[in-house]
Amino acid sequence: MRGFRLASLIGVSLVIVATVSAADIRGTYVEARNAEVYTSSCYANSELGLDGNLAVMTWRIEEGSWNNVSLNGLGVAAAVRASSTLGDPFHTPYPAKAVLIFDEKATPEQRVALEGFVKEMGGELLETVVNRTSAPISMTFEGGLHARRARVEVGDLITVQTRPVTDSDSLCHLDDLYFTPLVSLDHAMAAFGEQTRFNGDGLDIRFDQRNRSNAFIGSFHFNGAVSD
């Protein structure tokens, strides 16, 4: 009997080992919303419940793997539509629905890994995926860490173009970081969105926002265990 129990425990241990893998992945991230993130509290409060329920999120993986699948050099993007303002401290933005766009260079196995990665990063925000597609993904930067311009192109579905925030962008002359990024990042800087566009299917809305302090540029590094 003791031998049977020992064999059973070994079998369970093997199952656990087989279903949990390590991930070590790093890269860059750009996010933009349909609300100001760097602004005064009076202006931000005027948008609560009215704006800020839409966002696009893009990751470029410099190096790393997810569930033992290499994702070096690949990109992935998400467009989300929440029930209320993302980051509202008084109301939940859920439920939310998301569209995922995979790098056209990704294999089917890599697409599965990319989806696992972004769901880990986005949590409940990316839990309900209503559409999946693929497209070429480009993310380019100009300037130093604190003076960066970013441009993201995800086929003809997403465009994000940013520049650094300047004093002349102030709406009330008391501007500060009101919202934080939608995902955990190693480093993040607010940016001025010259354009934020989503032109895809699945969210029952398409949008094109111009000239708002609505974006973040950041870097990420995830190192930990993930389930298969």
FIKOLZA-1660 file (N, C-alpha, C; in steps of 0.1 Angstrom, whole numbers, plus 5000, padded with zeros to 4 digits):
% residues 228
   i   px   py   pz ch aa at
   1 5008 4988 5000  A  M  N
   1 5000 5000 5000  A  M CA
   1 5009 5013 5000  A  M  C
   2 5019 5013 5009  A  R  N
   2 5028 5024 5009  A  R CA
   2 5035 5026 4996  A  R  C
   3 5039 5015 4989  A  G  N
   3 5045 5017 4976  A  G CA
   3 5036 5023 4966  A  G  C
   4 5023 5019 4967  A  F  N
   4 5013 5025 4958  A  F CA
   4 5011 5040 4960  A  F  C
   5 5011 5043 4973  A  R  N
   5 5009 5058 4976  A  R CA
   5 5021 5066 4971  A  R  C
   6 5033 5060 4973  A  L  N
   6 5045 5067 4968  A  L CA
   6 5045 5068 4953  A  L  C
   7 5041 5058 4946  A  A  N
   7 5041 5059 4932  A  A CA
   7 5030 5069 4927  A  A  C
   8 5019 5070 4934  A  S  N
   8 5009 5080 4931  A  S CA
   8 5014 5094 4933  A  S  C
   9 5022 5097 4944  A  L  N
   9 5027 5110 4947  A  L CA
   9 5037 5114 4936  A  L  C
  10 5045 5104 4932  A  I  N
  10 5055 5107 4922  A  I CA
  10 5048 5111 4909  A  I  C
  11 5037 5103 4906  A  G  N
  11 5030 5106 4894  A  G CA
  11 5024 5120 4894  A  G  C
  12 5018 5124 4906  A  V  N
  12 5013 5138 4907  A  V CA
  12 5024 5148 4905  A  V  C
  13 5035 5146 4911  A  S  N
  13 5046 5155 4910  A  S CA
  13 5051 5157 4896  A  S  C
  14 5051 5146 4888  A  L  N
  14 5055 5147 4874  A  L CA
  14 5044 5155 4866  A  L  C
  15 5032 5154 4870  A  V  N
  15 5021 5161 4863  A  V CA
  15 5023 5176 4866  A  V  C
  16 5026 5180 4878  A  I  N
  16 5028 5193 4882  A  I CA
  16 5040 5199 4874  A  I  C
  17 5051 5192 4874  A  V  N
  17 5063 5196 4866  A  V CA
  17 5060 5198 4852  A  V  C
  18 5051 5190 4846  A  A  N
  18 5048 5190 4832  A  A CA
  18 5039 5202 4829  A  A  C
  19 5032 5207 4838  A  T  N
  19 5022 5218 4836  A  T CA
  19 5026 5232 4840  A  T  C
  20 5038 5233 4846  A  V  N
  20 5043 5246 4851  A  V CA
  20 5057 5248 4844  A  V  C
  21 5058 5260 4838  A  S  N
  21 5071 5263 4831  A  S CA
  21 5076 5276 4836  A  S  C
  22 5088 5279 4833  A  A  N
  22 5094 5292 4837  A  A CA
  22 5094 5301 4825  A  A  C
  23 5092 5314 4827  A  A  N
  23 5092 5324 4816  A  A CA
  23 5102 5335 4820  A  A  C
  24 5110 5339 4811  A  D  N
  24 5119 5351 4813  A  D CA
  24 5118 5359 4800  A  D  C
  25 5112 5370 4800  A  I  N
  25 5109 5377 4788  A  I CA
  25 5110 5392 4791  A  I  C
  26 5116 5400 4781  A  R  N
  26 5117 5414 4783  A  R CA
  26 5115 5421 4770  A  R  C
  27 5112 5434 4771  A  G  N
  27 5110 5442 4759  A  G CA
  27 5104 5456 4761  A  G  C
  28 5098 5462 4751  A  T  N
  28 5093 5475 4752  A  T CA
  28 5078 5475 4750  A  T  C
  29 5071 5486 4755  A  Y  N
  29 5057 5486 4755  A  Y CA
  29 5052 5500 4753  A  Y  C
  30 5041 5502 4745  A  V  N
  30 5034 5514 4743  A  V CA
  30 5019 5513 4745  A  V  C
  31 5014 5522 4752  A  E  N
  31 4999 5522 4755  A  E CA
  31 4993 5535 4752  A  E  C
  32 4981 5536 4747  A  A  N
  32 4974 5548 4746  A  A CA
  32 4959 5546 4748  A  A  C
  33 4952 5557 4753  A  R  N
  33 4938 5556 4757  A  R CA
  33 4930 5567 4751  A  R  C
  34 4917 5567 4753  A  N  N
  34 4909 5578 4748  A  N CA
  34 4906 5587 4760  A  N  C
  35 4916 5590 4769  A  A  N
  35 4914 5599 4780  A  A CA
  35 4928 5604 4783  A  A  C
  36 4929 5615 4790  A  E  N
  36 4942 5621 4795  A  E CA
  36 4947 5612 4806  A  E  C
  37 4960 5609 4806  A  V  N
  37 4966 5602 4817  A  V CA
  37 4975 5612 4825  A  V  C
  38 4981 5622 4818  A  Y  N
  38 4989 5632 4825  A  Y CA
  38 4981 5645 4824  A  Y  C
  39 4974 5649 4835  A  T  N
  39 4965 5660 4836  A  T CA
  39 4962 5664 4850  A  T  C
  40 4954 5674 4852  A  S  N
  40 4950 5678 4865  A  S CA
  40 4939 5670 4870  A  S  C
  41 4937 5669 4883  A  S  N
  41 4926 5660 4888  A  S CA
  41 4912 5665 4884  A  S  C
  42 4911 5679 4883  A  C  N
  42 4898 5684 4879  A  C CA
  42 4894 5680 4865  A  C  C
  43 4904 5680 4856  A  Y  N
  43 4901 5676 4842  A  Y CA
  43 4899 5661 4841  A  Y  C
  44 4907 5653 4848  A  A  N
  44 4905 5638 4848  A  A CA
  44 4892 5634 4854  A  A  C
  45 4887 5641 4865  A  N  N
  45 4874 5638 4870  A  N CA
  45 4863 5641 4861  A  N  C
  46 4865 5651 4852  A  S  N
  46 4854 5654 4843  A  S CA
  46 4853 5644 4832  A  S  C
  47 4863 5635 4830  A  E  N
  47 4862 5625 4820  A  E CA
  47 4857 5611 4826  A  E  C
  48 4858 5610 4839  A  L  N
  48 4854 5597 4845  A  L CA
  48 4839 5593 4842  A  L  C
  49 4838 5581 4837  A  G  N
  49 4825 5576 4833  A  G CA
  49 4820 5580 4819  A  G  C
  50 4828 5590 4813  A  L  N
  50 4824 5595 4800  A  L CA
  50 4834 5591 4789  A  L  C
  51 4847 5591 4793  A  D  N
  51 4858 5587 4784  A  D CA
  51 4867 5578 4791  A  D  C
  52 4877 5573 4783  A  G  N
  52 4888 5565 4789  A  G CA
  52 4885 5550 4790  A  G  C
  53 4874 5546 4783  A  N  N
  53 4871 5531 4783  A  N CA
  53 4877 5524 4771  A  N  C
  54 4885 5531 4763  A  L  N
  54 4891 5525 4751  A  L CA
  54 4907 5526 4753  A  L  C
  55 4914 5516 4748  A  A  N
  55 4928 5516 4749  A  A CA
  55 4934 5507 4739  A  A  C
  56 4946 5510 4734  A  V  N
  56 4954 5501 4726  A  V CA
  56 4967 5498 4734  A  V  C
  57 4972 5486 4734  A  M  N
  57 4984 5482 4741  A  M CA
  57 4993 5473 4732  A  M  C
  58 5005 5477 4731  A  T  N
  58 5014 5470 4722  A  T CA
  58 5027 5466 4729  A  T  C
  59 5032 5454 4727  A  W  N
  59 5044 5449 4732  A  W CA
  59 5054 5445 4721  A  W  C
  60 5067 5448 4723  A  R  N
  60 5077 5443 4714  A  R CA
  60 5087 5435 4722  A  R  C
  61 5088 5422 4720  A  I  N
  61 5096 5414 4728  A  I CA
  61 5111 5414 4722  A  I  C
  62 5120 5419 4730  A  E  N
  62 5134 5419 4726  A  E CA
  62 5140 5405 4727  A  E  C
  63 5137 5398 4738  A  E  N
  63 5142 5385 4739  A  E CA
  63 5135 5378 4750  A  E  C
  64 5134 5365 4749  A  G  N
  64 5128 5357 4759  A  G CA
  64 5118 5346 4754  A  G  C
  65 5113 5338 4763  A  S  N
  65 5104 5327 4759  A  S CA
  65 5093 5326 4769  A  S  C
  66 5082 5320 4764  A  W  N
  66 5070 5318 4772  A  W CA
  66 5066 5303 4771  A  W  C
  67 5066 5296 4782  A  N  N
  67 5063 5282 4782  A  N CA
  67 5072 5275 4772  A  N  C
  68 5085 5278 4773  A  N  N
  68 5095 5272 4765  A  N CA
  68 5094 5275 4750  A  N  C
  69 5086 5285 4746  A  V  N
  69 5085 5289 4732  A  V CA
  69 5092 5302 4730  A  V  C
  70 5102 5303 4722  A  S  N
  70 5109 5315 4720  A  S CA
  70 5101 5325 4713  A  S  C
  71 5101 5338 4718  A  L  N
  71 5093 5349 4712  A  L CA
  71 5103 5360 4708  A  L  C
  72 5115 5357 4706  A  N  N
  72 5125 5368 4703  A  N CA
  72 5121 5376 4690  A  N  C
  73 5120 5389 4692  A  G  N
  73 5118 5398 4681  A  G CA
  73 5103 5399 4676  A  G  C
  74 5094 5393 4683  A  L  N
  74 5080 5393 4679  A  L CA
  74 5072 5404 4686  A  L  C
  75 5061 5408 4680  A  G  N
  75 5053 5418 4686  A  G CA
  75 5039 5413 4688  A  G  C
  76 5031 5419 4697  A  V  N
  76 5017 5415 4699  A  V CA
  76 5010 5428 4704  A  V  C
  77 4997 5429 4700  A  A  N
  77 4989 5441 4703  A  A CA
  77 4976 5437 4708  A  A  C
  78 4970 5446 4716  A  A  N
  78 4956 5444 4720  A  A CA
  78 4948 5457 4719  A  A  C
  79 4936 5457 4716  A  A  N
  79 4927 5468 4717  A  A CA
  79 4916 5464 4726  A  A  C
  80 4912 5473 4736  A  V  N
  80 4903 5469 4746  A  V CA
  80 4892 5479 4747  A  V  C
  81 4880 5474 4750  A  R  N
  81 4868 5483 4753  A  R CA
  81 4863 5479 4767  A  R  C
  82 4864 5487 4777  A  A  N
  82 4859 5485 4790  A  A CA
  82 4845 5490 4792  A  A  C
  83 4839 5487 4803  A  S  N
  83 4826 5492 4807  A  S CA
  83 4826 5506 4812  A  S  C
  84 4837 5511 4817  A  S  N
  84 4838 5524 4822  A  S CA
  84 4853 5529 4821  A  S  C
  85 4856 5540 4826  A  T  N
  85 4869 5546 4825  A  T CA
  85 4880 5537 4832  A  T  C
  86 4890 5533 4824  A  L  N
  86 4901 5525 4829  A  L CA
  86 4909 5533 4839  A  L  C
  87 4910 5527 4851  A  G  N
  87 4917 5534 4862  A  G CA
  87 4909 5542 4871  A  G  C
  88 4896 5542 4869  A  D  N
  88 4886 5549 4877  A  D CA
  88 4887 5544 4891  A  D  C
  89 4891 5552 4901  A  P  N
  89 4892 5547 4915  A  P CA
  89 4879 5544 4922  A  P  C
  90 4868 5548 4916  A  F  N
  90 4855 5547 4922  A  F CA
  90 4846 5536 4916  A  F  C
  91 4849 5532 4904  A  H  N
  91 4840 5522 4897  A  H CA
  91 4849 5512 4889  A  H  C
  92 4844 5500 4889  A  T  N
  92 4851 5490 4881  A  T CA
  92 4849 5491 4866  A  T  C
  93 4859 5489 4858  A  P  N
  93 4858 5491 4844  A  P CA
  93 4853 5477 4837  A  P  C
  94 4851 5467 4845  A  Y  N
  94 4848 5454 4840  A  Y CA
  94 4833 5452 4840  A  Y  C
  95 4828 5443 4831  A  P  N
  95 4835 5435 4822  A  P CA
  95 4841 5443 4810  A  P  C
  96 4852 5437 4804  A  A  N
  96 4858 5443 4793  A  A CA
  96 4860 5433 4782  A  A  C
  97 4861 5437 4770  A  K  N
  97 4864 5428 4759  A  K CA
  97 4876 5433 4751  A  K  C
  98 4883 5423 4745  A  A  N
  98 4896 5426 4739  A  A CA
  98 4897 5420 4725  A  A  C
  99 4905 5426 4717  A  V  N
  99 4909 5421 4704  A  V CA
  99 4924 5419 4704  A  V  C
 100 4929 5407 4701  A  L  N
 100 4943 5405 4700  A  L CA
 100 4948 5404 4686  A  L  C
 101 4960 5410 4684  A  I  N
 101 4966 5410 4670  A  I CA
 101 4980 5405 4672  A  I  C
 102 4983 5394 4666  A  F  N
 102 4996 5387 4667  A  F CA
 102 5005 5392 4655  A  F  C
 103 5018 5392 4658  A  D  N
 103 5027 5394 4647  A  D CA
 103 5026 5384 4636  A  D  C
 104 5025 5389 4624  A  E  N
 104 5023 5380 4613  A  E CA
 104 5034 5370 4611  A  E  C
 105 5046 5372 4617  A  K  N
 105 5057 5363 4617  A  K CA
 105 5056 5352 4627  A  K  C
 106 5046 5352 4636  A  A  N
 106 5045 5342 4646  A  A CA
 106 5039 5329 4641  A  A  C
 107 5045 5318 4645  A  T  N
 107 5039 5305 4642  A  T CA
 107 5027 5303 4651  A  T  C
 108 5018 5293 4647  A  P  N
 108 5007 5289 4656  A  P CA
 108 5011 5287 4671  A  P  C
 109 5022 5280 4673  A  E  N
 109 5027 5278 4686  A  E CA
 109 5031 5291 4693  A  E  C
 110 5037 5300 4686  A  Q  N
 110 5041 5313 4691  A  Q CA
 110 5029 5322 4694  A  Q  C
 111 5018 5320 4686  A  R  N
 111 5006 5328 4689  A  R CA
 111 5000 5324 4702  A  R  C
 112 5000 5311 4705  A  V  N
 112 4995 5306 4717  A  V CA
 112 5003 5312 4729  A  V  C
 113 5016 5312 4727  A  A  N
 113 5025 5317 4738  A  A CA
 113 5023 5332 4740  A  A  C
 114 5022 5339 4729  A  L  N
 114 5019 5354 4729  A  L CA
 114 5006 5357 4737  A  L  C
 115 4996 5349 4734  A  E  N
 115 4983 5351 4741  A  E CA
 115 4985 5348 4756  A  E  C
 116 4992 5338 4759  A  G  N
 116 4994 5335 4774  A  G CA
 116 5002 5347 4780  A  G  C
 117 5011 5352 4773  A  F  N
 117 5019 5363 4779  A  F CA
 117 5011 5375 4781  A  F  C
 118 5003 5380 4771  A  V  N
 118 4996 5392 4773  A  V CA
 118 4984 5391 4783  A  V  C
 119 4979 5379 4784  A  K  N
 119 4968 5377 4794  A  K CA
 119 4974 5377 4808  A  K  C
 120 4986 5372 4810  A  E  N
 120 4993 5373 4822  A  E CA
 120 4996 5388 4826  A  E  C
 121 5000 5396 4816  A  M  N
 121 5003 5410 4818  A  M CA
 121 4990 5418 4820  A  M  C
 122 4980 5415 4812  A  G  N
 122 4968 5424 4813  A  G CA
 122 4957 5419 4823  A  G  C
 123 4958 5407 4827  A  G  N
 123 4949 5402 4837  A  G CA
 123 4934 5402 4832  A  G  C
 124 4925 5407 4841  A  E  N
 124 4911 5407 4838  A  E CA
 124 4908 5416 4826  A  E  C
 125 4916 5425 4823  A  L  N
 125 4913 5434 4811  A  L CA
 125 4913 5427 4798  A  L  C
 126 4922 5416 4797  A  L  N
 126 4923 5408 4785  A  L CA
 126 4917 5394 4786  A  L  C
 127 4909 5392 4796  A  E  N
 127 4904 5379 4799  A  E CA
 127 4894 5375 4788  A  E  C
 128 4886 5384 4783  A  T  N
 128 4875 5380 4773  A  T CA
 128 4880 5385 4759  A  T  C
 129 4885 5376 4751  A  V  N
 129 4890 5379 4738  A  V CA
 129 4879 5376 4728  A  V  C
 130 4875 5387 4720  A  V  N
 130 4863 5385 4711  A  V CA
 130 4868 5384 4697  A  V  C
 131 4881 5387 4694  A  N  N
 131 4886 5385 4680  A  N CA
 131 4901 5384 4681  A  N  C
 132 4906 5375 4672  A  R  N
 132 4920 5373 4671  A  R CA
 132 4924 5374 4656  A  R  C
 133 4935 5381 4653  A  T  N
 133 4939 5382 4639  A  T CA
 133 4954 5384 4639  A  T  C
 134 4960 5386 4628  A  S  N
 134 4975 5388 4627  A  S CA
 134 4977 5399 4617  A  S  C
 135 4989 5406 4619  A  A  N
 135 4993 5417 4610  A  A CA
 135 5007 5420 4612  A  A  C
 136 5014 5427 4603  A  P  N
 136 5027 5432 4606  A  P CA
 136 5027 5442 4617  A  P  C
 137 5037 5441 4626  A  I  N
 137 5037 5450 4638  A  I CA
 137 5051 5456 4638  A  I  C
 138 5051 5470 4639  A  S  N
 138 5063 5478 4639  A  S CA
 138 5062 5487 4651  A  S  C
 139 5073 5488 4658  A  M  N
 139 5074 5498 4670  A  M CA
 139 5088 5504 4669  A  M  C
 140 5088 5517 4667  A  T  N
 140 5101 5525 4665  A  T CA
 140 5102 5536 4675  A  T  C
 141 5114 5540 4679  A  F  N
 141 5116 5551 4688  A  F CA
 141 5127 5560 4683  A  F  C
 142 5125 5573 4688  A  E  N
 142 5135 5583 4685  A  E CA
 142 5138 5590 4698  A  E  C
 143 5151 5594 4701  A  G  N
 143 5154 5602 4713  A  G CA
 143 5158 5593 4724  A  G  C
 144 5162 5600 4735  A  G  N
 144 5166 5593 4747  A  G CA
 144 5155 5588 4756  A  G  C
 145 5158 5582 4767  A  L  N
 145 5148 5576 4776  A  L CA
 145 5137 5586 4780  A  L  C
 146 5140 5598 4783  A  H  N
 146 5131 5608 4788  A  H CA
 146 5126 5618 4778  A  H  C
 147 5130 5616 4765  A  A  N
 147 5126 5625 4755  A  A CA
 147 5123 5617 4742  A  A  C
 148 5116 5606 4744  A  R  N
 148 5113 5596 4733  A  R CA
 148 5101 5600 4725  A  R  C
 149 5102 5598 4712  A  R  N
 149 5091 5597 4703  A  R CA
 149 5089 5583 4699  A  R  C
 150 5076 5578 4699  A  A  N
 150 5073 5565 4695  A  A CA
 150 5063 5564 4684  A  A  C
 151 5065 5554 4676  A  R  N
 151 5055 5552 4665  A  R CA
 151 5052 5537 4664  A  R  C
 152 5040 5533 4665  A  V  N
 152 5035 5519 4664  A  V CA
 152 5026 5518 4652  A  V  C
 153 5028 5508 4644  A  E  N
 153 5020 5505 4633  A  E CA
 153 5016 5490 4634  A  E  C
 154 5004 5487 4635  A  V  N
 154 4999 5473 4635  A  V CA
 154 4990 5471 4623  A  V  C
 155 4997 5468 4611  A  G  N
 155 4990 5467 4599  A  G CA
 155 4982 5480 4596  A  G  C
 156 4970 5479 4592  A  D  N
 156 4961 5490 4591  A  D CA
 156 4951 5491 4602  A  D  C
 157 4954 5484 4613  A  L  N
 157 4944 5483 4624  A  L CA
 157 4947 5492 4636  A  L  C
 158 4960 5495 4639  A  I  N
 158 4963 5503 4650  A  I CA
 158 4975 5512 4646  A  I  C
 159 4973 5525 4649  A  T  N
 159 4984 5535 4648  A  T CA
 159 4985 5543 4661  A  T  C
 160 4997 5543 4667  A  V  N
 160 5000 5552 4678  A  V CA
 160 5013 5560 4675  A  V  C
 161 5011 5573 4676  A  Q  N
 161 5023 5582 4674  A  Q CA
 161 5024 5591 4686  A  Q  C
 162 5035 5592 4693  A  T  N
 162 5037 5600 4705  A  T CA
 162 5049 5609 4704  A  T  C
 163 5049 5619 4712  A  R  N
 163 5060 5628 4715  A  R CA
 163 5061 5630 4730  A  R  C
 164 5072 5636 4735  A  P  N
 164 5073 5639 4749  A  P CA
 164 5062 5650 4753  A  P  C
 165 5057 5649 4765  A  V  N
 165 5048 5659 4771  A  V CA
 165 5056 5672 4774  A  V  C
 166 5050 5683 4770  A  T  N
 166 5057 5696 4773  A  T CA
 166 5048 5705 4781  A  T  C
 167 5053 5716 4786  A  D  N
 167 5045 5725 4795  A  D CA
 167 5034 5731 4787  A  D  C
 168 5035 5733 4774  A  S  N
 168 5024 5739 4766  A  S CA
 168 5012 5729 4765  A  S  C
 169 5014 5717 4768  A  D  N
 169 5003 5707 4767  A  D CA
 169 4994 5708 4779  A  D  C
 170 4998 5716 4789  A  S  N
 170 4990 5716 4802  A  S CA
 170 4976 5721 4799  A  S  C
 171 4966 5715 4806  A  L  N
 171 4952 5719 4804  A  L CA
 171 4948 5728 4815  A  L  C
 172 4953 5726 4827  A  C  N
 172 4949 5735 4839  A  C CA
 172 4961 5740 4846  A  C  C
 173 4973 5738 4841  A  H  N
 173 4986 5743 4848  A  H CA
 173 4988 5736 4861  A  H  C
 174 4981 5725 4864  A  L  N
 174 4984 5717 4876  A  L CA
 174 4985 5703 4872  A  L  C
 175 4990 5700 4860  A  D  N
 175 4990 5687 4855  A  D CA
 175 5000 5678 4862  A  D  C
 176 4996 5665 4864  A  D  N
 176 5005 5655 4870  A  D CA
 176 5000 5642 4865  A  D  C
 177 5007 5631 4869  A  L  N
 177 5003 5618 4865  A  L CA
 177 4991 5613 4872  A  L  C
 178 4979 5613 4866  A  Y  N
 178 4967 5610 4872  A  Y CA
 178 4964 5595 4872  A  Y  C
 179 4967 5588 4860  A  F  N
 179 4965 5574 4859  A  F CA
 179 4979 5568 4857  A  F  C
 180 4980 5555 4860  A  T  N
 180 4992 5547 4858  A  T CA
 180 4990 5537 4847  A  T  C
 181 5000 5531 4841  A  P  N
 181 4999 5522 4830  A  P CA
 181 4989 5510 4834  A  P  C
 182 4984 5504 4824  A  L  N
 182 4974 5493 4825  A  L CA
 182 4981 5480 4829  A  L  C
 183 4994 5479 4827  A  V  N
 183 5002 5467 4830  A  V CA
 183 5014 5471 4839  A  V  C
 184 5019 5461 4845  A  S  N
 184 5031 5463 4853  A  S CA
 184 5043 5465 4844  A  S  C
 185 5051 5475 4847  A  L  N
 185 5063 5478 4839  A  L CA
 185 5075 5481 4848  A  L  C
 186 5087 5479 4842  A  D  N
 186 5099 5482 4850  A  D CA
 186 5101 5497 4850  A  D  C
 187 5098 5504 4839  A  H  N
 187 5099 5518 4838  A  H CA
 187 5089 5523 4828  A  H  C
 188 5083 5535 4831  A  A  N
 188 5073 5540 4823  A  A CA
 188 5073 5556 4823  A  A  C
 189 5071 5562 4811  A  M  N
 189 5070 5576 4810  A  M CA
 189 5057 5580 4803  A  M  C
 190 5050 5590 4808  A  A  N
 190 5038 5595 4801  A  A CA
 190 5042 5602 4788  A  A  C
 191 5034 5601 4778  A  A  N
 191 5037 5607 4765  A  A CA
 191 5025 5614 4760  A  A  C
 192 5027 5623 4750  A  F  N
 192 5016 5630 4743  A  F CA
 192 5013 5623 4731  A  F  C
 193 5000 5619 4729  A  G  N
 193 4996 5611 4718  A  G CA
 193 4992 5620 4706  A  G  C
 194 5000 5621 4696  A  E  N
 194 4996 5628 4684  A  E CA
 194 4985 5621 4677  A  E  C
 195 4985 5608 4677  A  Q  N
 195 4974 5600 4671  A  Q CA
 195 4973 5587 4678  A  Q  C
 196 4961 5583 4681  A  T  N
 196 4958 5569 4686  A  T CA
 196 4946 5564 4678  A  T  C
 197 4948 5554 4670  A  R  N
 197 4938 5549 4661  A  R CA
 197 4936 5534 4662  A  R  C
 198 4923 5530 4662  A  F  N
 198 4920 5516 4661  A  F CA
 198 4910 5514 4650  A  F  C
 199 4912 5505 4641  A  N  N
 199 4903 5504 4629  A  N CA
 199 4900 5489 4626  A  N  C
 200 4898 5482 4637  A  G  N
 200 4896 5467 4636  A  G CA
 200 4882 5463 4640  A  G  C
 201 4880 5450 4639  A  D  N
 201 4866 5445 4642  A  D CA
 201 4867 5438 4656  A  D  C
 202 4855 5437 4662  A  G  N
 202 4853 5430 4674  A  G CA
 202 4849 5438 4686  A  G  C
 203 4851 5451 4686  A  L  N
 203 4848 5460 4697  A  L CA
 203 4835 5468 4695  A  L  C
 204 4830 5467 4683  A  D  N
 204 4818 5474 4679  A  D CA
 204 4820 5489 4679  A  D  C
 205 4833 5493 4678  A  I  N
 205 4836 5507 4677  A  I CA
 205 4850 5509 4671  A  I  C
 206 4852 5520 4664  A  R  N
 206 4865 5523 4659  A  R CA
 206 4868 5538 4663  A  R  C
 207 4880 5541 4666  A  F  N
 207 4883 5554 4671  A  F CA
 207 4896 5560 4666  A  F  C
 208 4897 5573 4666  A  D  N
 208 4909 5580 4661  A  D CA
 208 4910 5592 4670  A  D  C
 209 4919 5591 4680  A  Q  N
 209 4921 5602 4690  A  Q CA
 209 4933 5610 4685  A  Q  C
 210 4932 5624 4687  A  R  N
 210 4944 5632 4683  A  R CA
 210 4947 5642 4694  A  R  C
 211 4960 5644 4696  A  N  N
 211 4965 5655 4704  A  N CA
 211 4960 5654 4719  A  N  C
 212 4964 5644 4726  A  R  N
 212 4960 5642 4740  A  R CA
 212 4972 5636 4748  A  R  C
 213 4973 5640 4760  A  S  N
 213 4984 5634 4769  A  S CA
 213 4979 5621 4774  A  S  C
 214 4978 5611 4765  A  N  N
 214 4970 5599 4768  A  N CA
 214 4978 5586 4767  A  N  C
 215 4992 5587 4767  A  A  N
 215 5000 5575 4763  A  A CA
 215 5011 5573 4774  A  A  C
 216 5016 5560 4773  A  F  N
 216 5028 5556 4781  A  F CA
 216 5037 5549 4772  A  F  C
 217 5050 5551 4774  A  I  N
 217 5061 5543 4768  A  I CA
 217 5068 5537 4780  A  I  C
 218 5071 5524 4779  A  G  N
 218 5077 5517 4790  A  G CA
 218 5085 5505 4786  A  G  C
 219 5092 5499 4796  A  S  N
 219 5099 5486 4794  A  S CA
 219 5094 5476 4804  A  S  C
 220 5095 5463 4800  A  F  N
 220 5090 5453 4809  A  F CA
 220 5100 5441 4810  A  F  C
 221 5099 5434 4821  A  H  N
 221 5107 5422 4823  A  H CA
 221 5099 5413 4832  A  H  C
 222 5094 5402 4827  A  F  N
 222 5087 5392 4834  A  F CA
 222 5096 5380 4836  A  F  C
 223 5097 5375 4849  A  N  N
 223 5105 5364 4852  A  N CA
 223 5098 5356 4862  A  N  C
 224 5092 5344 4859  A  G  N
 224 5085 5336 4869  A  G CA
 224 5079 5324 4863  A  G  C
 225 5071 5317 4871  A  A  N
 225 5065 5305 4866  A  A CA
 225 5051 5308 4860  A  A  C
 226 5048 5301 4850  A  V  N
 226 5035 5302 4843  A  V CA
 226 5029 5288 4840  A  V  C
 227 5016 5287 4840  A  S  N
 227 5009 5275 4837  A  S CA
 227 5008 5272 4822  A  S  C
 228 5009 5260 4818  A  D  N
 228 5007 5257 4804  A  D CA
 228 4993 5259 4800  A  D  C
% end
